[in-house]
Amino acid sequence: MREVDRRAAGAKLGGNGARSVGFKCPEVEGLPKKLVFGKQIVGLKKGRSVVPHGHNNMATAFLVLKGDLHGLHYDRIEDQKEHIIIRPTIDRKFQPGEYSTVTDVKDNVHWFKALTGPAYLFNIHVLNIRPESKLPTGRIYVNPNGEKLKGKLIRAPRIGYREAHEMFG
């Protein structure tokens, strides 16, 4: 049995949103100690989502392991107190073996919805990529169905974790 199948078999997929399964990865000699690396396998039932969110001070990559997903990505153009101005960059189906990357400067806001299920993504992320950043490292949840602006821009309201999962999970 493949390792991903073994790990996936033990995961209980929730009724809302995505379920992450952690695993150990050896340390890599020579990498900077201030960077924090994380990894997980994310599982979703059909119709469930990795809800729309952006990141502060992070870079992440996703590899589709199983299932088909609808992926939407957006560039983060401007932060406002109650909104984030975003621009759509990717809107397509992702299949096993395909991947996407997300950074503070490109495709920062993303959203995956499982078209088939169960679906699994391998995710690796690096935290604290910009030590000079004043923003707290972590996720920022948004509603990308916000006000349409000129130039394909969207004024996406900032929302909380719970609201994001109720709306999009």
C-alpha positions as CSV (number, residue, x, y, z in Angstrom):
1,M,0.0,0.0,0.0
2,R,1.3,3.4,-0.9
3,E,2.1,5.7,2.1
4,V,-0.4,8.3,0.9
5,D,-3.1,5.6,0.8
6,R,-2.2,4.4,4.2
7,R,-2.4,7.9,5.7
8,A,-5.6,8.7,3.9
9,A,-7.3,5.5,5.1
10,G,-6.9,6.7,8.7
11,A,-8.3,10.2,8.1
12,K,-11.9,10.9,9.0
13,L,-13.1,13.6,6.6
14,G,-15.3,16.1,8.3
15,G,-18.7,17.3,7.1
16,N,-17.5,20.8,6.5
17,G,-14.2,22.1,5.1
18,A,-10.9,20.1,4.7
19,R,-9.2,17.7,7.1
20,S,-5.4,17.8,7.5
21,V,-3.3,14.8,8.3
22,G,0.2,15.6,9.7
23,F,3.3,13.5,9.3
24,K,7.0,13.7,10.2
25,C,9.6,14.9,7.7
26,P,13.4,14.8,8.5
27,E,15.2,18.1,9.1
28,V,17.3,19.2,6.2
29,E,20.9,20.3,7.0
30,G,21.9,23.7,5.8
31,L,18.4,25.3,5.7
32,P,18.0,28.6,7.6
33,K,16.8,28.0,11.2
34,K,14.4,31.0,11.2
35,L,12.2,29.5,8.5
36,V,9.5,27.2,9.7
37,F,8.5,24.4,7.4
38,G,5.2,22.6,7.6
39,K,3.6,19.8,5.7
40,Q,0.3,18.0,5.6
41,I,-2.0,16.0,3.6
42,V,-5.4,17.7,3.2
43,G,-8.5,15.5,2.6
44,L,-11.9,16.7,1.3
45,K,-15.2,15.0,0.7
46,K,-16.8,15.7,-2.7
47,G,-18.3,19.3,-2.6
48,R,-16.1,20.4,0.3
49,S,-13.5,23.2,0.2
50,V,-10.2,24.4,1.3
51,V,-12.0,27.7,2.0
52,P,-10.9,31.0,0.3
53,H,-8.0,32.6,2.2
54,G,-4.7,34.4,1.7
55,H,-1.5,34.3,3.7
56,N,0.8,36.7,5.4
57,N,4.5,36.0,5.4
58,M,4.1,32.5,3.9
59,A,4.8,30.5,0.8
60,T,2.8,27.3,0.1
61,A,2.6,24.6,-2.6
62,F,-0.1,22.1,-3.3
63,L,0.1,18.8,-5.2
64,V,-3.1,17.0,-6.0
65,L,-2.7,13.3,-4.9
66,K,-6.2,12.0,-5.6
67,G,-9.4,13.4,-6.9
68,D,-10.4,16.4,-9.1
69,L,-10.6,19.9,-7.6
70,H,-11.7,23.3,-8.9
71,G,-9.0,25.7,-8.1
72,L,-9.3,29.5,-7.9
73,H,-6.4,31.8,-7.2
74,Y,-6.2,35.6,-6.9
75,D,-3.4,38.1,-6.7
76,R,-3.6,40.2,-3.5
77,I,-3.5,43.8,-4.8
78,E,-4.2,45.9,-1.7
79,D,-5.1,45.4,1.9
80,Q,-7.8,47.5,3.4
81,K,-9.2,47.5,7.0
82,E,-12.3,45.4,6.2
83,H,-11.5,44.2,2.6
84,I,-8.7,42.9,0.4
85,I,-8.6,44.0,-3.2
86,I,-7.9,40.9,-5.3
87,R,-7.6,40.0,-9.0
88,P,-8.4,36.5,-10.4
89,T,-5.4,34.7,-11.9
90,I,-6.4,31.0,-12.0
91,D,-9.8,29.4,-12.5
92,R,-9.5,25.7,-13.6
93,K,-9.8,22.1,-12.8
94,F,-6.8,20.4,-11.0
95,Q,-6.2,16.7,-11.4
96,P,-3.8,14.2,-9.7
97,G,-0.2,15.2,-10.4
98,E,-1.0,18.9,-10.9
99,Y,0.2,21.5,-8.5
100,S,0.0,25.2,-7.6
101,T,2.1,27.6,-5.6
102,V,1.1,30.5,-3.4
103,T,3.3,33.4,-2.2
104,D,2.9,36.9,-0.7
105,V,3.5,38.3,-4.2
106,K,1.7,35.9,-6.6
107,D,-1.6,34.0,-6.3
108,N,-1.8,34.8,-2.6
109,V,-5.5,34.1,-2.2
110,H,-6.7,30.6,-3.1
111,W,-9.6,28.3,-2.8
112,F,-10.0,24.6,-3.8
113,K,-13.3,22.7,-4.0
114,A,-13.4,18.9,-4.4
115,L,-15.2,18.0,-7.6
116,T,-14.8,14.3,-6.8
117,G,-14.3,12.6,-3.4
118,P,-12.5,11.9,-1.5
119,A,-9.8,14.2,-2.8
120,Y,-6.4,14.7,-1.3
121,L,-3.7,17.4,-1.6
122,F,-0.2,17.3,-0.3
123,N,0.7,20.7,1.1
124,I,4.0,22.1,2.1
125,H,4.4,25.6,3.5
126,V,7.2,27.9,4.7
127,L,6.5,30.5,7.3
128,N,8.4,33.7,8.2
129,I,9.7,34.2,4.6
130,R,9.9,37.9,5.2
131,P,11.3,38.6,8.7
132,E,10.8,42.3,8.3
133,S,7.1,41.9,7.8
134,K,4.9,43.6,10.4
135,L,1.9,41.5,9.5
136,P,1.3,38.4,11.7
137,T,2.1,35.2,9.9
138,G,-1.0,33.2,9.1
139,R,-4.2,33.0,7.1
140,I,-6.6,35.8,6.1
141,Y,-10.1,34.6,5.2
142,V,-12.0,36.4,2.5
143,N,-15.2,36.3,0.5
144,P,-14.0,36.5,-3.1
145,N,-17.6,37.0,-4.3
146,G,-17.3,40.7,-3.2
147,E,-17.9,43.9,-5.1
148,K,-16.7,43.8,-8.7
149,L,-14.4,46.8,-9.6
150,K,-12.7,48.0,-12.8
151,G,-9.9,46.0,-14.3
152,K,-11.3,42.6,-13.1
153,L,-10.6,43.6,-9.5
154,I,-12.8,42.4,-6.6
155,R,-13.2,44.1,-3.3
156,A,-13.3,41.0,-1.1
157,P,-14.6,41.4,2.5
158,R,-12.4,40.0,5.2
159,I,-14.3,37.3,7.1
160,G,-13.6,35.0,10.0
161,Y,-12.7,31.3,10.1
162,R,-16.2,30.2,11.1
163,E,-17.9,32.4,8.5
164,A,-15.6,31.1,5.8
165,H,-16.4,27.5,6.6
166,E,-20.1,28.2,6.8
167,M,-20.1,30.0,3.5
168,F,-17.6,27.9,1.5
169,G,-16.7,24.8,3.5
